[in-house]
Amino acid sequence: MLEKSKLILGHNSFFGINHADYDKGKYTSEQFINNYKKIIEVIDFANTNEINNFMISTLDESKFLIDELEKSDLLKKMSFYILLPYINKYVRKSNEIGLIGIIKEQLAKASLSKNLKHSVNLSTYFLNFDFKKILSSLVDIELQTFEKVNKKIVILHDALTDILLSLKKVEIFEFFIELVEKKHKCQAGFATKNFVNLDNLFKKININTTILTHANHIGFNMNPGKIEVENSFKKTTNKIILMSVLASGYLKPEIALKYVKNLELNDYEVVIGSSKKEHISEIISLSS
């Protein structure tokens, strides 16, 4: 049995993010373009059925969704799992407006006083390439959208996590945990497409944290392989948040949830990426 308290509603399908099929993601998102009321209806349905956890990236659209959630009175009923930074946004915009343009655009989202502070800080940090302080300022800026929400955990995006992993930047992992826990008063976690290597590194340096990673019946995005990841799951002392359990819509919920159950994990949660009430209802029914 998969308890409903372990389920997290993911935002991907609302905004066209599909890790396996770009066209499918785009088609799904077209139902929700500038229609936050429709997104709210799905979130409200999940919330009514006791799925109170919501995972969201720091997309530009996030601010508007948060505003609508506040108007609907749903905001105070939810716990947020925030994935940052949204790397695709920065990659796309770096080609359009360059690095300095990105920094200016992010600063424009802040209040005047915070804007001036971050502007001075970031300029100095980039000149000296102080990565810890760059990361700290970017986290501050990205989390401004979520000042009013109940932040349960802030998770570093896998693109950054896996770069830090390849470089074995132990001090940055430790810094991020301290930054999030002490300054932002919530849990810290790391997303990865390389669970085995990350978990092994954390064992060596005595880090116990939360890891968001892919896990599904067909081994989609499970590196270096499905069996290796499953074996590592059995030995880990870290909490695991499973994503892509439906393999971006390729698997039926019944098969996906049976797979999760058979993993026999101790401390875990599951992200479900669904934008349809009937699919959420099916998952709830199967988990019960």
C-alpha positions as CSV (number, residue, x, y, z in Angstrom):
1,M,0.0,0.0,0.0
2,L,1.2,3.5,-0.9
3,E,0.0,6.0,1.6
4,K,-1.5,9.2,0.2
5,S,0.8,11.2,2.5
6,K,3.7,10.0,0.4
7,L,2.3,11.4,-2.9
8,I,3.5,14.7,-4.3
9,L,1.6,16.3,-7.2
10,G,4.2,17.5,-9.8
11,H,3.8,20.6,-11.9
12,N,5.5,19.4,-15.1
13,S,2.5,18.5,-17.2
14,F,0.9,21.9,-16.5
15,F,3.8,23.6,-18.2
16,G,4.7,21.3,-21.0
17,I,7.7,19.5,-19.4
18,N,8.0,15.9,-20.5
19,H,11.3,14.2,-20.1
20,A,10.7,11.7,-22.9
21,D,8.4,13.4,-25.5
22,Y,8.7,17.1,-26.2
23,D,5.6,17.2,-28.5
24,K,3.5,15.4,-25.9
25,G,4.5,17.9,-23.3
26,K,3.7,20.8,-25.5
27,Y,0.3,19.3,-26.4
28,T,-0.6,18.9,-22.7
29,S,0.6,22.4,-21.8
30,E,-1.6,23.9,-24.5
31,Q,-4.6,23.0,-22.3
32,F,-3.3,25.2,-19.5
33,I,-1.7,28.2,-21.3
34,N,-2.7,31.3,-19.4
35,N,-5.5,29.3,-17.8
36,Y,-4.4,29.2,-14.2
37,K,-8.0,28.6,-13.1
38,K,-7.9,25.2,-14.8
39,I,-4.6,24.3,-13.0
40,I,-6.1,25.4,-9.7
41,E,-9.1,23.0,-10.3
42,V,-6.7,20.1,-10.7
43,I,-4.6,21.1,-7.6
44,D,-7.8,21.6,-5.6
45,F,-9.0,18.1,-6.6
46,A,-5.7,16.6,-5.4
47,N,-5.9,18.6,-2.2
48,T,-9.4,17.5,-1.5
49,N,-8.2,14.0,-1.8
50,E,-5.5,14.5,0.7
51,I,-2.6,15.1,-1.7
52,N,-1.3,18.3,-0.1
53,N,2.3,18.2,-1.4
54,F,3.2,20.1,-4.6
55,M,6.5,20.0,-6.4
56,I,7.3,23.1,-8.6
57,S,10.3,24.6,-10.4
58,T,11.2,28.2,-10.4
59,L,9.6,28.8,-13.8
60,D,8.5,32.3,-14.8
61,E,4.9,31.1,-14.6
62,S,5.3,30.0,-11.0
63,K,4.7,33.5,-9.6
64,F,1.3,33.7,-11.4
65,L,0.3,30.3,-10.2
66,I,1.3,31.2,-6.6
67,D,-0.8,34.4,-6.8
68,E,-3.8,32.4,-8.0
69,L,-3.4,29.7,-5.3
70,E,-3.3,32.5,-2.7
71,K,-6.6,33.9,-4.1
72,S,-8.2,30.5,-4.0
73,D,-7.2,30.0,-0.3
74,L,-5.3,26.8,-1.3
75,L,-1.9,28.2,-0.6
76,K,-2.0,27.8,3.2
77,K,-3.2,24.1,2.8
78,M,-0.2,23.0,0.8
79,S,3.5,22.1,1.3
80,F,5.9,23.0,-1.4
81,Y,8.8,21.1,-2.8
82,I,10.8,23.7,-4.7
83,L,13.3,22.6,-7.4
84,L,15.8,25.2,-8.4
85,P,17.2,26.8,-10.4
86,Y,15.1,25.9,-13.5
87,I,18.1,25.3,-15.8
88,N,16.2,25.3,-19.1
89,K,15.1,28.8,-18.5
90,Y,18.7,30.0,-18.0
91,V,20.0,28.0,-21.0
92,R,17.3,29.4,-23.3
93,K,17.7,33.0,-22.1
94,S,21.5,32.9,-22.2
95,N,21.2,32.5,-26.0
96,E,18.7,35.4,-26.2
97,I,20.0,38.0,-23.7
98,G,23.3,36.7,-22.4
99,L,24.5,36.1,-18.8
100,I,24.3,39.8,-17.7
101,G,20.8,40.1,-19.2
102,I,19.7,37.1,-17.2
103,I,21.1,38.6,-14.0
104,K,19.3,41.9,-14.6
105,E,16.0,40.1,-15.4
106,Q,16.2,38.1,-12.2
107,L,17.0,41.2,-10.2
108,A,14.0,43.0,-11.6
109,K,11.8,40.6,-9.8
110,A,13.1,41.7,-6.4
111,S,12.0,44.7,-4.4
112,L,14.1,47.9,-4.9
113,S,16.0,47.4,-1.7
114,K,16.7,43.7,-2.3
115,N,17.4,44.5,-6.0
116,L,20.2,46.9,-5.1
117,K,21.7,44.5,-2.5
118,H,21.7,41.5,-4.9
119,S,23.0,43.7,-7.8
120,V,26.0,44.8,-5.8
121,N,26.6,41.3,-4.4
122,L,26.3,39.4,-7.7
123,S,28.5,41.8,-9.5
124,T,31.2,41.3,-6.9
125,Y,30.8,37.6,-6.8
126,F,30.9,37.1,-10.5
127,L,34.1,39.3,-10.8
128,N,35.7,37.1,-8.2
129,F,33.9,33.9,-9.3
130,D,32.9,33.1,-5.7
131,F,30.6,30.1,-6.5
132,K,29.2,29.8,-3.0
133,K,28.1,33.4,-2.9
134,I,26.8,33.3,-6.4
135,L,24.7,30.2,-5.5
136,S,23.5,31.9,-2.3
137,S,22.4,35.0,-4.1
138,L,20.6,33.0,-6.9
139,V,18.8,30.9,-4.3
140,D,17.7,34.1,-2.5
141,I,16.4,35.6,-5.8
142,E,14.7,32.4,-7.0
143,L,12.9,31.9,-3.6
144,Q,11.4,35.4,-3.5
145,T,8.4,34.0,-5.5
146,F,7.8,31.5,-2.7
147,E,8.0,33.9,0.3
148,K,4.4,33.2,1.2
149,V,4.3,29.5,0.8
150,N,5.0,26.6,3.3
151,K,8.4,25.5,2.0
152,K,9.0,21.9,3.0
153,I,12.1,21.4,1.0
154,V,14.4,23.2,-1.5
155,I,16.0,20.8,-4.0
156,L,19.0,21.6,-6.2
157,H,18.4,20.8,-9.8
158,D,20.0,17.7,-11.2
159,A,22.0,19.7,-13.8
160,L,23.9,21.4,-11.1
161,T,24.0,18.5,-8.7
162,D,25.5,16.2,-11.3
163,I,28.1,18.7,-12.3
164,L,29.1,19.1,-8.7
165,L,29.1,15.3,-8.3
166,S,31.4,14.9,-11.3
167,L,33.8,17.5,-9.8
168,K,33.4,16.0,-6.3
169,K,32.6,19.5,-4.9
170,V,31.9,18.2,-1.4
171,E,32.1,21.7,0.1
172,I,29.3,23.0,-2.2
173,F,26.9,20.2,-1.2
174,E,27.6,20.9,2.4
175,F,27.2,24.7,1.8
176,F,23.9,24.3,0.1
177,I,22.4,22.2,2.9
178,E,23.5,24.7,5.5
179,L,22.3,27.6,3.4
180,V,18.8,26.2,2.9
181,E,18.4,24.9,6.5
182,K,19.7,27.9,8.4
183,K,18.7,30.8,6.1
184,H,15.6,29.5,4.5
185,K,14.4,27.4,7.4
186,C,13.4,24.2,5.5
187,Q,14.9,20.9,4.4
188,A,17.5,20.7,1.6
189,G,17.8,18.1,-1.1
190,F,19.4,17.2,-4.4
191,A,18.0,16.0,-7.7
192,T,20.2,13.6,-9.7
193,K,20.2,11.3,-12.7
194,N,23.1,9.5,-11.1
195,F,21.7,8.2,-7.8
196,V,24.4,5.5,-7.3
197,N,27.3,7.8,-7.5
198,L,25.7,10.6,-5.5
199,D,24.6,8.2,-2.7
200,N,28.1,6.7,-2.6
201,L,29.7,10.1,-2.3
202,F,27.3,11.1,0.5
203,K,28.1,7.9,2.4
204,K,31.8,8.8,2.3
205,I,31.3,12.3,3.6
206,N,28.5,11.4,6.1
207,I,25.7,13.4,4.5
208,N,22.2,12.3,5.2
209,T,19.7,14.2,3.1
210,T,16.9,13.8,0.6
211,I,17.6,12.7,-3.0
212,L,15.1,13.2,-5.9
213,T,15.8,10.7,-8.7
214,H,14.2,8.7,-11.5
215,A,12.7,5.2,-10.8
216,N,10.4,3.2,-13.0
217,H,9.6,-0.3,-14.3
218,I,11.5,0.2,-17.6
219,G,14.6,1.9,-16.2
220,F,14.0,5.2,-17.9
221,N,16.7,7.7,-16.8
222,M,18.0,5.3,-14.2
223,N,21.8,5.5,-14.5
224,P,24.1,3.6,-14.8
225,G,21.3,1.0,-15.0
226,K,18.0,-0.1,-13.4
227,I,19.5,-3.0,-11.4
228,E,22.4,-0.9,-10.0
229,V,20.0,1.9,-8.9
230,E,17.6,-0.6,-7.2
231,N,20.5,-2.2,-5.4
232,S,21.7,1.2,-4.2
233,F,18.1,2.0,-3.0
234,K,18.3,-1.0,-0.7
235,K,21.5,0.3,1.0
236,T,20.9,4.0,1.2
237,T,20.4,5.9,4.4
238,N,19.1,8.9,2.5
239,K,15.4,9.7,2.0
240,I,14.4,9.1,-1.6
241,I,11.8,11.0,-3.7
242,L,11.0,9.0,-6.7
243,M,10.1,10.8,-10.0
244,S,9.2,9.6,-13.5
245,V,7.5,6.5,-12.0
246,L,5.1,6.7,-14.9
247,A,8.1,7.1,-17.3
248,S,6.6,10.3,-18.7
249,G,3.3,8.7,-19.3
250,Y,4.6,5.6,-21.0
251,L,3.5,3.3,-18.1
252,K,0.0,2.7,-16.7
253,P,-0.4,3.8,-13.0
254,E,-1.1,0.2,-11.9
255,I,2.2,-1.0,-13.2
256,A,4.0,2.1,-11.9
257,L,2.7,1.8,-8.4
258,K,3.3,-1.9,-8.2
259,Y,6.9,-1.3,-9.1
260,V,7.2,1.3,-6.4
261,K,5.7,-1.1,-3.8
262,N,8.0,-3.9,-4.8
263,L,11.0,-1.7,-4.2
264,E,10.2,-2.0,-0.5
265,L,11.7,1.3,0.4
266,N,11.7,2.7,3.9
267,D,11.9,6.5,3.8
268,Y,10.5,7.7,0.5
269,E,7.9,9.8,-1.4
270,V,6.6,9.7,-4.9
271,V,6.0,12.5,-7.4
272,I,3.0,12.0,-9.7
273,G,3.0,14.1,-12.8
274,S,-0.6,14.3,-13.9
275,S,-2.8,17.1,-15.1
276,K,-6.1,15.1,-15.3
277,K,-8.4,14.5,-12.4
278,E,-9.3,11.0,-13.6
279,H,-5.6,10.0,-13.6
280,I,-5.1,11.4,-10.1
281,S,-8.3,9.6,-9.0
282,E,-6.9,6.3,-10.4
283,I,-3.6,6.7,-8.6
284,I,-5.4,7.5,-5.3
285,S,-7.6,4.4,-5.8
286,L,-4.6,2.2,-6.5
287,S,-2.6,3.5,-3.6
288,S,-5.5,2.8,-1.3
